Amino acid sequence: MADRVVIVDGDSLTAKLMCFALEDAGFEVAVAMCGEDAFDLVLTRETSLLILDINLPDTDGFALLSELRARRYAGPSIFVTARGGIADKLRGFALGAEDYIVKPFEPLELVARVACIIRRVRRADLMTMGTIVRAGDAELSIGELSYRSGAIDATSLTPTEMRILEVLMRNPTVAISRERLIERIWGYDFIGETNRVDVYIRRIRCKIEPDPDRPRYLHTVRGIGYLFRTEGSIQVDLSATPRKLKVVQAIPA
């Protein structure tokens, strides 16, 4: 069965261009010209990927994606829009978008990005179906896209947030660089701003930390990247320089 892509774009010419390119590549495509029409298309049938513009006749793409997430759409999404400012890009990634493409775009590149994202998500789903990752008092339920800990009740995650947290929780007390996270989450062929990792980390902290400004679990290691640490694990000197980073002591259980 063909993967189903939903396009939400108020520009009929752009929507047709994307539709033709994706259908020619073997995808099933549904098109909505406004946010209101998108809900039925996305939520009533299995959707492999969502493509949406920011400037829509009845809403904006940011609000639409947020509402779809609230209604339990957990699939991948791509913003395709004429708005190329860094603030818009960061906001899109913070909402959980897998990619952000600025118009005008090359249709074949769009098709390649869509196919790559769907393959990556499907591969991750097959590998982690029903998996629960535990680190100390923290628990990540991959199939349910949820996280809980001794400090916070169950909270929902986007697929990208889940994958980032999974990498960090499977390697507790190990500092993982931004570049390594990009390779693991977006792939070696990633093209884009490396600071999208920082955007996602801030987003995750707001969900899993009692006080995001004073993280208890998800720590920044200066000059290296990020580290997940819980009580009962090894304490790392987070102020050390990269050459001097070291384990300093075990925290009593």
C-alpha positions as CSV (number, residue, x, y, z in Angstrom):
1,M,0.0,0.0,0.0
2,A,1.3,3.4,-0.9
3,D,2.4,5.9,1.8
4,R,-0.2,8.6,2.2
5,V,1.0,12.3,2.3
6,V,-1.4,15.1,3.2
7,I,-0.6,18.6,1.8
8,V,-2.1,21.7,3.4
9,D,-1.4,24.8,1.3
10,G,-3.6,27.7,0.3
11,D,-1.8,28.2,-3.0
12,S,-3.4,25.9,-5.5
13,L,-0.5,26.0,-8.0
14,T,2.1,25.0,-5.3
15,A,-0.2,22.3,-4.0
16,K,-0.7,20.9,-7.5
17,L,3.1,21.0,-8.1
18,M,3.8,19.0,-4.9
19,C,0.9,16.7,-5.5
20,F,2.0,15.8,-9.1
21,A,5.6,15.3,-8.0
22,L,4.6,13.0,-5.1
23,E,2.1,11.0,-7.0
24,D,4.6,10.5,-9.8
25,A,6.9,9.0,-7.2
26,G,4.2,6.6,-6.1
27,F,2.7,8.3,-3.0
28,E,-1.0,8.6,-2.3
29,V,-1.7,12.4,-1.9
30,A,-4.6,14.3,-0.3
31,V,-4.7,18.1,-0.5
32,A,-6.4,20.6,1.8
33,M,-6.6,24.3,0.9
34,C,-7.2,25.5,4.5
35,G,-6.6,24.4,8.1
36,E,-10.3,23.4,8.7
37,D,-10.2,20.8,5.9
38,A,-6.9,19.4,7.1
39,F,-8.4,17.9,10.3
40,D,-10.5,15.3,8.5
41,L,-7.8,14.4,6.0
42,V,-5.1,13.9,8.7
43,L,-7.0,12.5,11.6
44,T,-9.6,10.1,10.0
45,R,-7.1,8.1,8.0
46,E,-3.5,6.9,8.5
47,T,-1.2,9.6,7.4
48,S,2.5,8.8,6.7
49,L,3.6,12.5,6.5
50,L,2.1,16.0,6.6
51,I,3.3,18.9,4.5
52,L,2.0,22.3,5.5
53,D,2.4,26.0,4.7
54,I,2.5,28.6,7.4
55,N,0.3,31.2,5.6
56,L,-3.1,29.6,5.3
57,P,-6.5,31.3,4.6
58,D,-8.1,30.5,8.0
59,T,-5.1,29.9,10.3
60,D,-1.3,29.6,10.3
61,G,0.6,26.4,10.0
62,F,2.1,26.7,13.4
63,A,-1.3,26.8,15.1
64,L,-2.5,24.0,12.9
65,L,0.3,21.6,13.7
66,S,0.0,22.4,17.4
67,E,-3.7,21.5,17.3
68,L,-3.1,18.3,15.3
69,R,-0.5,17.3,17.9
70,A,-3.1,18.0,20.6
71,R,-5.5,15.7,18.8
72,R,-2.9,12.9,18.8
73,Y,-1.4,13.2,15.3
74,A,2.1,11.8,16.0
75,G,3.4,11.5,12.5
76,P,6.2,13.4,10.8
77,S,5.7,16.8,9.3
78,I,7.5,19.2,6.9
79,F,6.9,23.0,6.6
80,V,7.0,24.2,3.0
81,T,6.6,27.9,3.0
82,A,7.8,31.3,1.6
83,R,8.7,32.4,5.1
84,G,12.5,31.8,5.4
85,G,13.3,33.8,8.5
86,I,15.3,32.0,11.3
87,A,12.6,32.8,13.9
88,D,10.0,30.9,11.8
89,K,12.4,28.0,11.2
90,L,13.2,27.7,14.9
91,R,9.5,27.8,15.8
92,G,8.7,25.1,13.2
93,F,11.4,22.8,14.6
94,A,10.3,23.5,18.1
95,L,6.8,22.3,17.2
96,G,8.3,19.0,16.1
97,A,8.7,19.4,12.3
98,E,11.2,17.0,10.7
99,D,12.2,19.5,8.0
100,Y,11.6,23.1,6.9
101,I,11.8,23.9,3.2
102,V,11.7,27.5,1.8
103,K,9.8,28.3,-1.4
104,P,10.7,28.2,-4.2
105,F,11.9,24.6,-4.0
106,E,13.0,21.8,-6.3
107,P,10.1,19.2,-6.5
108,L,12.5,16.2,-6.8
109,E,14.3,17.3,-3.7
110,L,11.0,17.6,-1.8
111,V,10.1,14.0,-2.9
112,A,13.6,12.8,-1.8
113,R,13.2,14.4,1.6
114,V,9.7,13.0,2.1
115,A,10.8,9.5,1.2
116,C,13.9,9.7,3.5
117,I,11.8,10.9,6.5
118,I,9.1,8.2,6.0
119,R,11.8,5.5,5.7
120,R,13.6,6.7,8.8
121,V,10.4,6.9,10.9
122,R,9.2,3.5,9.7
123,R,12.6,1.9,10.5
124,A,12.5,3.5,14.0
125,D,9.0,2.3,14.6
126,L,9.8,-1.3,13.7
127,M,12.9,-1.3,15.9
128,T,11.3,0.2,18.9
129,M,7.7,-1.0,18.8
130,G,6.5,-1.7,22.3
131,T,9.9,-0.7,23.8
132,I,10.2,1.0,27.1
133,V,13.6,2.7,27.9
134,R,14.4,3.2,31.6
135,A,17.2,5.3,33.1
136,G,17.0,5.7,36.9
137,D,13.5,6.9,37.8
138,A,12.8,8.0,34.2
139,E,10.8,5.9,31.8
140,L,10.3,6.5,28.0
141,S,7.5,4.6,26.4
142,I,8.4,4.7,22.7
143,G,5.2,3.2,21.3
144,E,3.1,5.6,23.2
145,L,5.4,8.6,22.7
146,S,5.3,9.4,26.4
147,Y,7.8,10.1,29.2
148,R,7.4,10.0,33.0
149,S,9.8,10.2,35.9
150,G,9.8,10.6,39.7
151,A,9.6,14.3,39.2
152,I,6.9,14.6,36.6
153,D,3.7,12.7,35.5
154,A,3.4,11.2,32.0
155,T,3.8,13.8,29.2
156,S,3.4,13.4,25.5
157,L,6.3,13.8,23.0
158,T,6.6,14.3,19.3
159,P,8.4,11.6,17.3
160,T,11.5,13.7,17.0
161,E,11.6,14.6,20.7
162,M,11.1,10.9,21.5
163,R,14.1,9.8,19.3
164,I,16.4,12.5,20.8
165,L,15.4,11.4,24.3
166,E,15.8,7.8,23.4
167,V,19.4,8.3,22.2
168,L,20.3,10.1,25.4
169,M,18.5,7.8,27.8
170,R,20.1,4.7,26.2
171,N,23.5,6.3,26.9
172,P,23.0,7.7,30.5
173,T,26.0,9.7,31.8
174,V,27.5,9.8,28.3
175,A,27.9,13.3,26.7
176,I,26.6,13.1,23.1
177,S,27.6,15.9,20.7
178,R,25.1,17.8,18.5
179,E,26.7,16.3,15.4
180,R,26.2,12.8,16.7
181,L,22.5,13.5,17.5
182,I,22.0,14.9,14.0
183,E,23.5,11.7,12.5
184,R,21.3,9.5,14.7
185,I,18.0,11.5,14.3
186,W,18.1,13.2,10.9
187,G,20.7,11.0,9.1
188,Y,24.1,11.6,7.5
189,D,22.6,13.4,4.5
190,F,21.1,16.2,6.8
191,I,21.1,19.6,5.3
192,G,20.1,22.5,7.6
193,E,21.0,24.4,10.7
194,T,22.8,22.4,13.5
195,N,21.1,24.6,16.1
196,R,17.9,22.7,15.5
197,V,19.2,20.3,18.2
198,D,19.3,23.1,20.7
199,V,15.7,24.0,19.8
200,Y,14.5,20.5,20.5
201,I,16.5,20.2,23.7
202,R,14.8,23.4,25.0
203,R,11.4,21.9,24.0
204,I,12.1,18.6,25.7
205,R,13.3,20.3,28.9
206,C,10.0,22.2,29.1
207,K,8.2,18.9,29.0
208,I,10.3,16.7,31.3
209,E,11.9,19.1,33.8
210,P,10.2,20.5,36.9
211,D,12.3,23.6,36.3
212,P,13.6,23.8,32.7
213,D,16.1,26.6,33.7
214,R,17.7,24.2,36.3
215,P,17.6,20.8,34.6
216,R,17.6,17.7,36.8
217,Y,17.8,15.2,34.0
218,L,18.8,16.7,30.6
219,H,22.1,18.6,31.0
220,T,24.3,20.6,28.8
221,V,28.0,19.6,28.7
222,R,30.0,22.7,27.8
223,G,31.9,22.3,24.5
224,I,30.5,18.9,23.8
225,G,26.7,18.5,23.7
226,Y,24.1,16.9,26.0
227,L,23.8,14.3,28.6
228,F,21.0,12.5,30.4
229,R,21.6,11.9,34.1
230,T,19.4,10.6,36.9
231,E,19.8,10.0,40.6
232,G,21.7,6.8,41.2
233,S,23.8,7.3,38.1
234,I,27.4,8.5,37.7
235,Q,27.8,12.3,38.2
236,V,29.8,14.1,35.6
237,D,31.7,17.3,36.0
238,L,29.5,19.5,33.6
239,S,31.8,22.5,33.9
240,A,34.9,20.7,32.6
241,T,36.4,21.6,29.3
242,P,36.2,18.8,26.6
243,R,39.7,17.6,27.3
244,K,39.1,17.5,31.0
245,L,35.6,16.0,31.1
246,K,35.6,13.2,33.6
247,V,33.5,11.1,36.0
248,V,33.9,12.6,39.5
249,Q,31.8,10.4,41.8
250,A,28.8,8.2,42.1
251,I,25.6,9.6,43.5
252,P,24.3,7.5,46.4
253,A,21.2,5.6,45.5
